[in-house]
Amino acid sequence: MVCRLLKVSKSGYYSHKCKTSSEKTFVEKEVINCFEKHNGNYGRIRIKKALEEIGIFVSEAKISRILKENEFVAKVGRKRKSKKNKPTDEQYLSENLVKDKFDETTPNLLWCTDLSEMQCRNHKIYVSAIIDVASRRIVSAMVEKHSRQELVQETIKLACCQTKIPEGAIFHSDRGCQYTAKKTKELLEQCGFIISMSRPGTPSDNQPIESFWKTLKTEITDIRHLSYEEAKQEILSYIYLYYNSERLHSGIGYKTPNSVWM
């Protein structure tokens, strides 16, 4: 009766029913061993391929079941904890107020800013910097493992606490969400800046800081083998102790940024 319902032969039904627990345990052990051997880097597909190479054939579905029963989750399949949806921050956009950024010759009347991504050992790191266009001096720079708006805002605070902002000073950025955020806009207005932003899809509007990123990444010591703290120190040392203080800049008559800014 059962065989008819399942549409299988008697021999097939009893063969399946009578499989020993030792056979099942063997496959389960091999799946678990493979998972642990590769430190959780292998998911069901790679485990299946690895077991086939040693003559063990098991379906992906069965591997998934074994992993689930043992509460194993492969790194590549690990999902981030779901976050509650937050209302999208309102964007505060401004026009591009300066056509030729390099025309500015008075220090602190035009600052340009941006974020750049770099790679150290085991980490992506983000550099936030503000350049005074007239002197080419990096007014402030910060390095973190994230690129959230807080990084941008802390960079602005650092720059403003060290410098008296003259009336009519312009702060220029691209239209990244860190710069269009309400808190960033409010902070810049509190500091006394007029806000300017690049046109959409026009990185050349922010050329002074883009040129700095190119220089930084060309000249700095290779940081890809360094730890996060070592890389951070290397970047900040290059900026403050070399680029600002010692490096002669062609755009300001082969002087150092600090000498022109002062």
Beta strands, then each sheet from edge to edge (+ up, - down):
strand 1: 110-120
strand 2: 123-132
strand 3: 137-144
strand 4: 170-173
strand 5: 194-197
sheet 1: 3+ 2- 1+ 4+ 5+
end
